[in-house]
Amino acid sequence: MPGRHVFRVRALYKRVLQLHRVLPPDLKALGDQYVKDEFRRHKIVGSDEAQRFLQEWEVYATVLSQQANENRQNSTGKACFGTFLPEEKLNDFRDEQIGQLQELMQEATKPNRQFSISESTKPKF
């Protein structure tokens, strides 16, 4: 069944990159690079880690798709992307993942970006 697995990975990879098209340019560039690096990094992981990796990226794709649809319906014109990361999930991360998350946060919050990151987890109406 390796062929089916490869098809699933490629389809998910393609879906995520397509969903990134709705993001502001700076966020899209950052997200695309992160996705490419993560998928490349996980090419040689074990079966259990690969399943968890795919499940997490499928959740990400679903959430991003929902947010894109909500933003299209939002009449204010201000797009809102992202979600709250609960502390219990953060506690499951390895040190390497915490480092990656910190680097991603620093890159995403650099001054002079064309997008803003909201700390609120509630949708704005």
C-alpha positions as CSV (number, residue, x, y, z in Angstrom):
1,M,0.0,0.0,0.0
2,P,2.9,2.4,-0.2
3,G,1.4,3.9,-3.5
4,R,-1.7,4.9,-1.6
5,H,0.3,6.5,1.1
6,V,2.3,8.5,-1.4
7,F,-0.8,9.6,-3.2
8,R,-2.3,10.8,0.2
9,V,0.8,12.7,1.1
10,R,1.0,14.4,-2.3
11,A,-2.7,15.3,-2.4
12,L,-2.4,16.8,1.1
13,Y,0.7,18.7,0.2
14,K,-1.0,20.1,-2.9
15,R,-4.1,21.0,-1.0
16,V,-2.2,23.0,1.6
17,L,-0.3,24.9,-1.0
18,Q,-3.5,25.7,-2.8
19,L,-5.2,26.9,0.4
20,H,-2.2,29.2,1.0
21,R,-3.2,31.2,-2.1
22,V,-5.9,32.9,0.0
23,L,-3.3,34.2,2.5
24,P,-1.7,37.6,2.4
25,P,1.5,37.6,0.3
26,D,4.0,37.6,3.2
27,L,2.1,35.0,5.1
28,K,1.7,32.8,2.0
29,A,5.5,32.9,1.3
30,L,6.2,32.0,4.9
31,G,3.6,29.3,5.0
32,D,4.7,27.8,1.7
33,Q,8.3,27.6,2.8
34,Y,7.3,26.0,6.1
35,V,5.1,23.4,4.4
36,K,7.9,22.5,2.0
37,D,10.4,22.1,4.7
38,E,8.1,20.1,7.0
39,F,7.0,17.7,4.3
40,R,10.6,17.2,3.2
41,R,11.8,16.7,6.8
42,H,9.1,14.0,7.3
43,K,9.9,11.9,4.3
44,I,11.9,9.3,6.3
45,V,9.9,9.0,9.6
46,G,8.3,5.9,11.0
47,S,4.8,4.8,10.3
48,D,3.3,6.1,13.6
49,E,4.9,9.5,13.2
50,A,3.9,9.7,9.6
51,Q,0.3,9.0,10.5
52,R,0.3,11.7,13.2
53,F,2.0,14.2,10.8
54,L,-0.7,13.6,8.2
55,Q,-3.5,13.9,10.7
56,E,-2.2,17.2,12.0
57,W,-1.7,18.6,8.5
58,E,-5.2,17.5,7.5
59,V,-6.6,19.3,10.5
60,Y,-4.6,22.4,9.5
61,A,-6.0,22.2,5.9
62,T,-9.6,21.9,7.2
63,V,-9.2,24.8,9.6
64,L,-7.6,27.0,6.9
65,S,-10.3,26.1,4.4
66,Q,-13.0,27.1,6.9
67,Q,-11.2,30.3,7.8
68,A,-10.9,31.2,4.1
69,N,-14.6,30.6,3.6
70,E,-15.4,32.8,6.6
71,N,-13.1,35.5,5.4
72,R,-14.8,35.5,2.0
73,Q,-18.2,36.1,3.7
74,N,-16.8,38.7,6.0
75,S,-17.9,42.2,4.9
76,T,-15.2,44.1,6.8
77,G,-12.5,43.1,4.4
78,K,-10.0,42.2,7.2
79,A,-8.9,38.6,6.9
80,C,-8.3,36.6,10.1
81,F,-6.2,33.4,10.1
82,G,-4.9,31.2,12.8
83,T,-6.0,29.4,15.9
84,F,-5.3,29.1,19.6
85,L,-2.7,26.6,20.6
86,P,-3.7,25.0,23.9
87,E,-1.1,24.6,26.6
88,E,-1.7,20.8,26.8
89,K,-0.9,20.4,23.1
90,L,2.2,22.6,23.5
91,N,3.4,20.3,26.3
92,D,3.4,17.4,23.9
93,F,5.9,19.1,21.6
94,R,9.5,18.1,21.5
95,D,12.2,20.7,22.1
96,E,13.0,20.8,18.4
97,Q,9.3,21.5,17.7
98,I,9.2,24.3,20.3
99,G,12.3,25.8,18.6
100,Q,10.6,25.7,15.2
101,L,7.5,27.2,16.6
102,Q,9.5,30.0,18.2
103,E,11.3,30.7,14.9
104,L,8.0,30.7,13.0
105,M,6.5,33.2,15.5
106,Q,9.5,35.5,15.3
107,E,9.4,35.4,11.5
108,A,5.6,36.0,11.4
109,T,5.7,38.9,13.9
110,K,8.6,40.9,12.3
111,P,7.8,44.6,11.9
112,N,6.7,45.9,8.5
113,R,4.7,42.8,7.6
114,Q,1.7,43.3,5.4
115,F,-0.5,41.3,7.8
116,S,-1.3,41.5,11.5
117,I,-1.6,38.6,14.0
118,S,-4.5,38.9,16.3
119,E,-4.2,37.5,19.9
120,S,-8.0,37.0,20.1
121,T,-9.3,33.5,19.5
122,K,-12.9,34.7,19.1
123,P,-14.1,35.6,15.6
124,K,-14.8,39.2,15.0
125,F,-18.2,40.1,13.6
